[in-house]
Amino acid sequence: MCIRDRGFIGNYGILTLEQGKIQDVLIEDIYKIDTDYLADKYGYPIPYPLGSYLSQRHLHLRDANWWADLPTSAVFIQDFFKFETGRQVDGLLVLDPILIEDILRVLSPIQVPGHDKEITADNVTYEIQYQVHRNIVSMDTRKDFVSNLGEILMDRVMSASGDELKEIIKVLFDNLHERHLQLFANDQTMQQWFCNQRWCGETYATDGDFLQIIDTNISIKKVNFFTSSHYDYQVQIKSDDSLEARLEVHYDNPSNYDGWRGGPYITYVRIYVPYGSELVDASGFFDQVRTYNEYEGKLNQKTVFAGIVRTDVRSKHKVVLNYRLPSAIWAPGLYYSLIFQKQAGTPTIPAQRDVRGYPISFCLKDQTVSYKLEALSDHDSRVENNQLCYESDLTTDREFLIELLP
């Protein structure tokens, strides 16, 4: 539960298919291949601010899902994996514990040899973390529980009844939709199809407004068991028809000091906005906010506002950014559109599995008093005082379209 972009890579697996049939599954501890020696030999400089918090000079494979855009990370991960193992793969299948929990809700509880508890949807995430971080007999075998669980779960899926398979297929599609399962293929035709379904984890290319908030836990604690967020976003149409945005990110850390799980939540937050946006001011950051561009020259190029945020135990914290949006993202008097892209792998609160997405609110306010705002999106909305507001959540990516009538 240590979120990088899609989560810290704790284990890797090799899935071998032949003519559409599973031939072999191998699940291993990432540390068995990802050594300091090989990371230093590969020599990729570790991104800010991971280096100071991890005390490393070079990026390791386990942290290589650093980029918000999965295709960017996937190309890098495959090259790194081949360097460390000599093995070339044909693509990536990226998943997080929520998918495993959802599959276990369909199947009966699983018994892992040498483990006295039945593994269910309600305890699997905790048991994985406990066995890996607390119940350690040997560093060489500390993740054998995960490998054994994965192999048993795969066998159980393959022997599932027809009714169970129907439910599992539904679970897979739901998790693809909610970004708990993502796919990348080296075959360009297949990859394009994945992206067309919005399953490939790419950072979207948009003509309108865009927002994605990427939190990266750099405190090396499993405090994501407890933390949650909600987002308030407001855009104002100014008197000159320019757009000014205000984003509030609210963090809640109800944890106590508990060694491996609780503690202060220290996150490096990256806020992806339309390319060319200009930061006016910001508050609530532990350090100075950095502004830079990512994927420059590509269709999905974005401007990023980034900084470290600390939320102490049993505390709430708020980050606020005000910024100007580029004029190119909308046509005054016609339409305004927004894509709010979900961070893959969130939320991560095992105790609140009914919460499938962090809450968001979004308002478009017309300060010119020149337009009638009409919602064209299928979300709950209200209009008052020249302002149209939505209430929703990030169970999946959200899109908003507003028509501006004279």
N, C-alpha and C positions, 0 to 999 in steps of 0.2 A: 504494500500500500504506500509506496514511495514514488509519487508521480514525477516522472521526468516530463516528456510530453505524453506518451501513451503509457507511462509506468516504467519503472526500473526493470530492465530485462534480467530476471532472476534465473530463469531456466530457458533452454532452447530445445527444440525438437526437430527431428528429421522425419518427415512423412514421405514414404516412397509409394508412388502410384504406378500401376501398369495397366493400360487399357481401361482406365477408370476405376480400377479395383485397388484397394489398399493392400500393399505387399508387406510393409514393415513400418513400425513406429518406434522411434528411439527418443526418449526424453532424458536430458542430462542437466546437471548443474552448470551454469554458465562459467563458474569459476574454474572448472576443470580445463577449460581451454583459454580463458581470458586472463592471462598472467600479466604482471607488471612488465616483465621482460619483453613479451610480444607487443604490448601496447607501446612501450618505448621504442621498440624496433620499427613498428609501423609508423610512429612519429607524427600523428596528427595532433596539433596543439589543442589543448582542452579549452573549450569556450568559457568566456567569462559568464558567471563567477564560479563555475564548478571547481576550477583548479584550487582556489583557496579553501573551499569547504571540504573537498575530498583529498586535499594534500597530494595532488597528482599533477604531473607536467603534461601528460598526454591523455587524450580521450581513450577510454576503454570500450570494448564492444558492448558491455553491459549498459553503457550510457549513450550508445550511439543512435538511439531514437530521439535525438535532441531537437530535430527540426519539426516544426508544426506540420509541414507538408510531408505526408508519409512517403510518396514516391522519392523525394529527396533523401530521406532517411534510409529507405529501402535499398537504393543503389549503393549508398555508403556502407550499410550493414553487410550486404552481400560481398562487397570487395574485402571488407575487414574480416568477415567469416572465412573467406577463401584464403586470406593471408594466414590466419591462425590455424586452419584445419587442412588446407589444400583441397577443399571440397567446393565445387560449384553447384549452386542450387538454381532452380527455375523460377522461384518466386518466394513470396512471404505470405504467411497467414498469421495475423496479429490478433491476439485475444487477451482478455483480462478476466479476473475471477468472477465477474458478474455472469459471463457466459457459462462458466462451470456451475455456478449456483443454479442458474435457470435449467440446465440439463438435469441436474440432480433433483430438481422439483418434479421432473417427469419420471425419473427412475426411482427405484427403491433405494434405501440407504446402502452404502458400500462399506465393506469391511476390508481394511488394509492390514495385511499380515504384520504381526508384531505391534499392532496398535490396538489399544483396548476399547476405543470409542468407535461407534458407527459414524461414518461420515455422511452428513446430510447437507442440504442446501443452506441450512441455518448456521452450521458450524464449520464448513469447509474452508472459508477464507481465514478464519481465526486459527484453525488447526494447522494450515499450511504455514502461516507466519510463526506460530508457536513452535512447531517442530524444527523450523529452519533457524530460528533466532534464540530459542530458550532451551529446548530439550536436546542439547547438542552433546553427543557422545564423542564424535570425531568430526573434524572439519571436512574430511574426505567423504563422509557418509551422511552429512547433515541434511542433504536434499534427496536422499533415497526415498523418503516418504513421498515427495512430490512425483518422482519418477514412477514409483509403484502405483500411486493413485492414478496417474495419467494412463498407464497401461491397463489397469483394471477398468477404468471408466471407458476407455476405447473398446475393450472387449465387451463391456456391458451394452454399449451403444450398438455394436455390430450384432448382438444377439437379441436386441429389443424386439418386442412384438410389433405387429403392424400398427396398432393404435398408438403405441409409444413412439414409433418412428414418425408418424404424422405430427405428433406434438413436438418432437425434437426438430423436425424440419421447420415448423412454425417458430420455434425458439431461435433457430439459426437466422431466419429472415428478420425476426424482431431485433436481434442483436446486430445484424448488419445495418438495419435502419437506425439503431440507436448508437452506433459507433463503438460497440463493445467487441465487434469482430470486423476486421478489415483485411482486404486482399490486395496483393500486388503481384503482377506477372511480368516476366521479362518479354514474353510474347506481346508485341504491340497491339495486335488485334484483340487479344483477350484483355489486356490492360485497359484499352479504350472502352471495352464493354463494361468492365468493372466500374470505371469512372462514370460512364453514362448512367449506371444504376446508383451512383453516389456511394459506392462501397470501397473505393480505393484510397480514402483518407487524404485526398489532395486538398490543399488550400484553394478555395474557389476563385476563379477569375470572374469578376463582376464589373458591370458598367455603373452600378449604383453604389449606395453606401454599403459598408461592410464592417463587421466587428467579430473578432475572435479573441478570447482571453485564455492564455496558456499559462497555467501555474506549474512551476517546477519546484518540488520539495527539495531544498538543499540542506535541510537540518539533519538529514541522515537518521530520522526517527520515523516510526510507522504511525505518525500522528494523523495521517489521512484517514485512519479508522474513525476519527471523531470530527474532523473539520468539515465545515460546509461554507457555501458562499451564496450570495444572491446579487443580482446586477440591476442597476437602474440606469437607463440610457435616455437622454433627452436631446432632441435636435430642434434648434430654433431657426426659423426663416427670418433673417434680419431685414431691415428696411431697404437694403440695397439688393435683396434677393440672394445674398450669400447665406451659407449654412454654418452655424456654430454648434458644436456638440459638447455635451457634458456627460461624463461617465462616472458613476459611483460603483465601486466594487466593495461589497461588505463581506468581511470574513468573521467566522465564529469558531472559536477553539474552546470547547467545553472540557477538554482533557485536564487531568492532573499530571503531576510529575510521576512517571511510571517507567523509568528506564527505557525500555525498548519501544513502548507504544506512545505514551503521553509526552508532554513537554511543549515548549514554544514551537509554533509553526513558522518556519522561515521559508519563504517562497520567493523565487525569482519569477516575477510575473511579466509576461510579454503580451502586449495589447496590439493586435494587428488591425490596422485601419486602412482606408483607401490611400493609395500611393499619392504622395504630395500633400497629405494633411500636415498641419502646422500646430505644434503644441503651444498653447497660451500660458498655462500654468498647471501645476500639479501639487498635491499634498498627500501625506500619509505614507510616504516612502522612507525607507531606512537609509537610503543613499540617494545620490543625484540621479534623476531620470535620464536615461540614454535615449536618443532618437537616431534611428538608422533605417535603411531600406533593405528589404530582403526579396530574393528572386527577381532582382532588377533586370529589366529587359525581357522578362517573360510575361505572358498574359495575366498571370496571377501575382504580379509584383505588388508588394505592400510596403507601407511605412509602419514601423514598429516603435512603440513607446515601452521602455522596459526599466525595471528597477527591483530592488529587494524590498520585501515587506515582511514585517515581523508581527505576529499575533501571539501574545503571551497566553499562558494557561488560564482557563476560566475567564477569557476575555473576548471582546469583540473589537474589530478594527475596521476603519473605513479609508479607502483610497479614492481620491477625486482627481479627475483630469478634465480640463477644458481645452478644446482644440478646434481649429478651423478646418472645415472640410473643403476639398478642392471643388472648384466650380464645375468641373467636367462631369461630376457624378449625377447631375440632375438637370432637367429642363424646366425652368420656372414656368409655372402656370399649367404644367402637364401632369407629371407623375413624380413621386418620390418612392424609391425602393430601398429595402435594407435586407441583407442576409446576415443573420447572427449565427455563426458557425459554432457548434458544440466542440469542446475539447474531448477527444477520445478518452474513454476509460473513466469518465466521471458520470455520476458521483460515486464515491467510494466508502459509503457508510454502511457496514453490514447490518447495523441495528435498525436501519431505516430503508429496507429494500422496496418499500412502496414508493420511495422517492427516486424516480428514474431520471430526474433532471433538475438542476438548480433553478429556482424561480428567477424570472426576469420581468421587468416592466420597461415599456418603451413609449415615449410620447413625442409627437411632432407638433410644435407650436408655431403658429403664424403670427409673428409680431407686426406684420404689415397690415393685418386685418383686410387683406385683399382677396383671400381665397376661402372657399368652402371645402373643408377636408372630408373626403369620403373614403371609408375603409373598403378595400377590395380584397383583403386577406381573410381567411377563414379562422379568425381568432376573436375572442371576446374583446370588445372595444367600447369606448365611450367618447363622446365629444362634448366639450364644454369650454367656454371662454377661448374660442379660437384654437383649441388644442384637442388633438385626437390621441387617445392613449390605449395601449394594449396591456393585458396581463397574460403571461404565458410561462413556459418553463423550457429548459433545454434538455428535455427527454431526447430530442433529436434536433437537427438544425432547424432554425425558424426563418421564414421569409415573410416580409411585410411589404405590402404595396398600397400606396395611398394616392388617390386622384385629387388633384387640386382644381376645383371648379371656380370660374370667375364669380 
